[in-house]
Amino acid sequence: MSKTHNLNRLAYFAAVVETGSFTKAADRLGVTKAVVSSQVTQLEQELKATLLVRNTRKVSATGAGRLFYTRCTSILNQAEEAFSEMSQLSEHPVGVLRMTAPHDYGTAVIAPLVARFRRQYPDCQVELYLGDDHSDLMAGDLDLAIRIGWLRDSTLLARKMGGFRQLLVGASFGQFDHIRHPDDLADRPFIANKALSDPLQWVFQSASGDTVSARLQSDLSIDSAPAIMAAVKEGAGLAILPDYLVRDHLMSGTLTKVLPEWRLPEGGIFVVLPASKFRAAKVSVFTEMLRQTERARVQ
């Protein structure tokens, strides 16, 4: 008679390998460290093999552990797809929707959208992680990621939700009448966005199609777009910011658009999904809500 194994232990083991820590695995799974350790120990006893090497700083897989982890992830991914397929049959999204988004876009657009999503689908919980690093969707156990700008090559599935304009803005009380050409910006205080690879080099395009490459000067650098906007409002200098962040401030008059007849490169707004045949209803519905939000925003 064959022995019945507790397949739940595969998820505990995989979480430890992916996070490199019993504590982090426990946090991801919502259980105690002792439970994770006990489940992995029992798994090793069942297999009569050492799967993990434990030290004071990190937990890593043995050769046998790496081989077993490959098989585990295949099984767990198939199980997740099976649950995702079944969840599509549900009329309303259910379960936990886990996603990540950049700080500025996440605060300005995604957080309000999440609130509407929760009101409309109270049986679905949401975990939103804000950060400008490109989180690993598989290792981070995420359902989707919002990416802003220009995507690098990826094996993941990317769907464009919309786009945004970059705008040169200044404080409403600033004097900008004499700025009529990008060359006029050379001696103007500018706040650089340190999150960009080259925050001082910009290409402007006129209505007639002429392009001008401008190298700006900056004595103030900040790595957060909302913080840059706050500094601009206080008169610290000009800055280039996305339209979704400054739109309300331009309408209220706290910020003003500089060189409005010149355009800067536009960026895209994408939903990035793990490669999978099936999409859970919670993912499909939220993605469509974001698409509609972007469509309404640019009108």
N, C-alpha and C positions, 0 to 999 in steps of 0.2 A: 504494500500500500504506500503510495507516494505521500511525502510530507507536505503539508500546507504551509506556505510562507506568508508572512505579513508583508504585503506589497507596499504598505504605507511607509515602511522603513526605507524604501528606495528614495522617497522624497526627502527624508531627513539626511540620508547619506549624501545625496546630490547637493543639497543646500550647504552642507559643510564644505564640500569640495569647491563649490562656486564662490563661497565667501571667504574660505580659508580660516574659518573661526567657528567654534561651537556657539559662542555668544551671538555673533552676527546671524548665524543660521537660526538660532532660537528667536531672535528679533523678527526675522523675515517670516517665520512660520507661526509666530504668535504663541509660542510655548516657552517653557523654562529651559535653561541650559542643561539641567539634569535630565530632562526628558529626552533631549536630542542625544546626549551622551549615552544614555541607557539604550535607546533604540539602535544606535550605531554599534554599540558593543554587542547587543544581541544578534545583529546582522552578521558581524564578524564571527560570532560563535556558530551561527547556523552554517556559514560558508566555510568555516574552519580555515580562515585566511585573514591576514592582517591587511586591512584596506587603507588605513591612515597612519601617518607618522605624526605624533604630537610632540611639540616643543613649547617653550614658554612664549614664543612670539607668533607662531603660525602653525596651522595644521595643513599638511599636504598629503596627497595620495601616493601610495606605493605603486609599483608597477602593476600589481594585481588590481589595486584600487582604480587606477586610470582605465584599465581595460573594462572593469565592472561599471565604472561611471559612464563610459560610452554606451554600454547596453542599457543602463538605467535611464539616461536622457532620452534614448529612442523610445523606451516604453512609456515614460512620463509624457513625452510630446504626443504620442499617439493617444494616450488617455485624455490629454488636454483637448486635442482636436475632437475627440468623441464627445466630450462635454460641450465644447463650443458648438458643434453641429446640432446637438440637442437643444442648446439654449436658443438657437435661431428659431426653433419652433414655438418659443414663448412669445406671447403677444407683447409683453413688456420686458425691458432689460432687467436682469437679476444678477446678483453677485457683486463682487468688488471690481470696479474699473480703476486700474492703476495706470497713471500716465505721468509724463514729465514734460516740462515746457520751459523756455527761457524766462528769466526773472521779469523782464519788462513786458513782453507779450503775455506771459502767464498772469501777471497782475492786472494788466489793462483789459484783456479780452477773455482769457480762459477762466479765471476765477469767477467773474460774473456769469459766464456760460455754464459753469459747473453748478452754480446756485440754481439756475433755471432748469438744468437737467435733473437735479435732485427733486425740485418741486414737481416736475412732470412725471418722474419715475422714482417714487420714494422707496421702492423695493431694491433699488440699486445703490450701493455705497460707492464713494469715490475717494481715491487717494491721489492727491496731486503733489508732485515733487517739482519745485522750482529750482532751476540751476542752468548755467550756461555751458556746462560740459556735456558732451554727447554720450549719454548713458547707454550702456549695453542693454538692449531690450530683453535678451534672453537671460543674461546673468542677473539683471535687476528685477526679473519677474514682472516686467511691465507689459501692458496691453498695447500701448501706443506711445509715440513721442511726437511732440510738436517741434519742428525745426524751422528756423527763420533764416532767410538769406539765400545762399547758393549752396546746394547740396553737393557733397563730394560723392564719388562713386561708392555704391553700397550694394550689398547683396539683399538688403531689405527692400520691402515694397514701399515706395513713396507716392503719395497722392497729393497733388497740388490743390489747396483749398482757396487760394487767392494770392494777392500780392500787396506790396506796400511801397510807398514812395519815401525817399529820404529827403528831408527838408532842412534848409539852412534857416535857423531861427535865432532871434535875439529877444531881449527884454522889451516890454512894451514902451518903456520910457527911454529906450536907446535912440540915438540919432543915426539913421541909416540912409538918408536921402542921397548922400554922395556916393554910395556903393551902387554902381550901375553895371559893373563888370567883375568877373572873378578875380581879375588882376588887382582890383581895389581892396582885396581881402588881405593882402600881404602884410600890412602893418596893423591889422585889427586883432584884438585879443580873441583867441579861439580855445575852446575846451576840447581836448582830444579824448576819444573813447579808447582806453587801453585794452578793451576786450577785442578790438580789431587788430588785424595783422599789420596794417599800415594806416594809422588813424589820421595822418596829416596829408596824405596824397589823395586828391579828388579830381574827378573829371566832370566838368559841367558841359551841358549841351543847350544851345540856344533854340528858340522856336524855329529858326531857319535851318537847323541841323549842324551848325558850327560847333566844334568841341574845343574846350580849353582845359588843359591840365594845370591845376593849381597846387602848389606846395604851401600849406599853411604853417603858421608859427604858433607855438603853444607854450605857455608857462604853467598850465594847469592840465593835469591828466587824471581821469577818473575811469574806473572800470565798470561802472553801472550807469545805464542810460537814465533811469529815474533820478539818480543823484546828479547827473549832468544837467538834466532839465531843471532841477531845483537851483543849481548854481547859475544857470542862464537867467532864470527869473529874478535872481538877486543882482543881475548886471555884471557877472564875472566874465562874460564874453559870449561870443557866438558859438553855436554848436550845430552839428548835423545829426538829426534825430528822426526816427521813423514816424510816419504820419499817425499811426494808431496811438502813439504815446502823446503827441502834441495837439491832436485835433481839437479837443475840448478847450485847451488853453488858447489856441488861436481864435476859436469862436468867442470865447469870453473876453479876449483882449489882453490877457496877461502875457502872451507871447505874440511876436509879430514875425511874419515871413520875410526873409531877406533874399534879394535877387529872385523874386517870384517868377520872372520870365525865363529863368534858367532851370534846367532839370538835372537831377543827379541820378545815377544808376538805380533802378528799381530792383527790389528783392522779392522772393517768393515766400509763401507760407505753406508748409507741407505737414501732412500727417504721415509718419513713418511707422510701418507695421512689420512685425516679424513675418517671415515667409510661412504661410499657412494656407491650406486649401479652404478652410472654413473660418468664418468670422462670427464671433458671438454677437448677439443682438445689441448688447451694451456698447460694443465698439462701433457697429454699423450706425446705430442711432446717434451716438455722440458725434461721429464723423460728419453725418449729414447735418446735424445742428450747427456744427462749426462752419460747414460750407455755406449754409444759409446766412449765418451771422456775417461772414466775410462778404457775401454778395450784397447784403443790406448796407454794410459799412462803407462800401465804395460808391454807392449810389448818391 
